[in-house]
């Protein structure tokens, strides 16, 4: 048996994922803005490689977040909110 879709919960999760995406973009910007210049080639390559790996992870997580937001948006579009007023119950 299919359960009804809670469109308000979908909207809340979509909004939360939007905030996560913004936080990831901010974290990537912060990481890249504080890149250290070492002056020595070998340590500099190690630092650059680490920063690149972390930035790649942040981008990958952001991509997954965007995919989930897209899925939620499609689901919400298929199940529009219908407000028929208060639910009436029959008394016997």
C-alpha positions in Angstrom: 0.0 0.0 0.0 1.4 3.4 -1.0 1.7 6.0 1.7 0.7 9.6 1.0 3.5 12.0 0.1 4.3 14.6 2.8 4.9 17.6 0.5 5.8 19.9 3.4 8.5 17.4 4.5 9.8 17.3 0.9 10.0 21.1 0.8 11.8 21.2 4.2 14.4 18.6 3.1 14.9 20.4 -0.2 15.5 23.7 1.7 17.9 21.9 4.0 19.8 20.4 1.1 20.0 23.9 -0.4 21.7 25.2 2.7 24.1 22.2 2.7 25.0 23.0 -0.9 25.7 26.7 0.0 27.8 25.5 2.9 29.8 23.2 0.7 30.5 26.0 -1.8 31.6 28.3 1.0 33.9 25.6 2.4 35.5 25.1 -0.9 36.0 28.9 -1.4 37.5 29.2 2.2 39.8 26.2 1.5 41.1 27.6 -1.7 41.5 31.1 -0.3 43.8 30.0 2.4 46.1 28.0 0.3 49.5 28.1 1.8 52.6 28.9 -0.3 55.4 26.9 1.2 58.3 27.9 -1.0 59.8 24.4 -1.1 58.7 22.3 -4.1 58.1 18.9 -2.4 56.1 20.2 0.6 54.2 22.5 -1.8 53.2 19.6 -4.0 52.0 17.7 -0.9 49.9 20.6 0.3 48.5 21.3 -3.2 47.6 17.6 -3.6 45.8 17.5 -0.2 43.9 20.7 -1.0 42.9 19.4 -4.4 41.6 16.1 -2.9 39.5 18.0 -0.3 38.1 20.3 -2.9 37.3 17.3 -5.1 35.4 15.7 -2.2 33.5 18.9 -1.5 32.5 19.1 -5.2 31.5 15.5 -5.3 29.3 15.9 -2.2 27.8 19.0 -3.7 26.9 17.1 -6.9 25.1 14.4 -4.9 23.2 17.1 -2.9 22.2 18.7 -6.2 21.0 15.3 -7.5 18.9 14.7 -4.4 17.4 18.2 -4.6 16.5 17.6 -8.2 14.8 14.3 -7.3 12.9 15.9 -4.4 11.8 18.8 -6.7 10.5 16.2 -9.3 8.7 14.3 -6.6 7.1 17.4 -5.2 6.0 18.5 -8.7 4.2 15.1 -9.2 2.4 15.5 -5.8 1.2 19.0 -5.6 -0.2 20.3 -2.4 -4.0 20.2 -2.4 -5.8 22.0 0.4 -9.4 20.8 0.5 -10.0 22.4 3.8 -10.5 20.5 7.1 -11.0 16.8 7.0 -14.5 15.7 7.9 -15.1 12.5 9.9 -18.3 10.6 10.0 -19.8 9.7 13.3 -21.7 6.5 13.7 
